[in-house]
Amino acid sequence: MTHALWLCNCYSEDDWAPVWEIIATEDGVGWRHGGSGTELHDVVSAQLHAGGHVHPADVLSWLQGADMHDRDWYGHEIWGDLEVLDSLSKQIRGG
């Protein structure tokens, strides 16, 4: 695997929000709901990792191509290798 992104949607208005793990490989992009209490690097072997605590609206903006590098993700900075954001966004959008 080349890139992995961990997103905790704890800033949604729902009482319970899933953790999303988005993973890029040479063959495409996959995702799953992450388990609580697990670290992404413990379950995914990827060259680059990133993650953050986000609001679902921020995820939607990112998926639509917004540059999220210099922006707080709902009050918190994204951590890790920020090129993961660009690479995954482009792969998901087919670019």
N, C-alpha and C positions, 0 to 999 in steps of 0.2 A: 504494500500500500504506500502511496506517496504522501497524501495529506489527510488529516483528520481534524474535525472541528466539533467541539463540545459546547452545547448551548443549553443553559438552564433558563427556562422560561418563568422564573420565579416572580417576574414583574408583570405577570398577566393579572387579570381581574378574577380569574378562577381560583378556587380554594386549592386546587391541585393542578399543577402544570407539569407536563413531562419534560425530562431532559432529552434533548435530541443529540444524536451522534451522526454526523455527516462525514462520509468517508469516500475519498477519491482513490481510484486505482488506475492502472493503465487502460483498463477495459470500461471504465465508466464511474458512476457515482452511486453510492448506496447510502441508506440511512436506517436508523433504528431508534427506538426509545431506549435510552440508557437506564441502567439500574441505579437506584439511589445508593449512595455510599461508594460507588466505584469511580476510580480515576480512569480517564480515557486511555492513558498510556499503559494501564494495567491490562486492558482488554483488546487494544488495537496496536499493532506494530506498524507505525507510519514514520516516514522520514521527517515530516514536519507536523507539529500540533499547534492548535490555537483553541481558545474557548472564552466564555464569558457568561455573565448573568444578564439576561436580556428581556426586553418586552417583545411580544410577538410582532408588533408593528415595526420594530427595528429589523427583525429577521425578514419581513416582507420587503422593506426598503432595500435591504442588502440583496435579496434574491432578484429584485427588479433592476439591480445594477448600481445602486447608490454607493459612493465611495465612503466607507465606514472607518477608514484608517485614523483620521484625526477627530473622530466623533466618539463621545461616550455612548456606550450601549446602555441606555436607560440609567444613567448615573454611574456606570461602572465601565472602566476601560476593558477592552478585550485584551487577553494575555496571549503570549506565545509568538509564533512566527506569523506575522501579519500577511505574508504572501499567500498563506492558506486561504484567506478571505477572497483574494482576487482569483486565484486558481479555481477554487470550488464554484464561485459565482459564475465564472465564464463557462465551466463545464456544465453546470446546471442549465444555464441559458443557451447552451449549444454554440458558444462562441469561442 
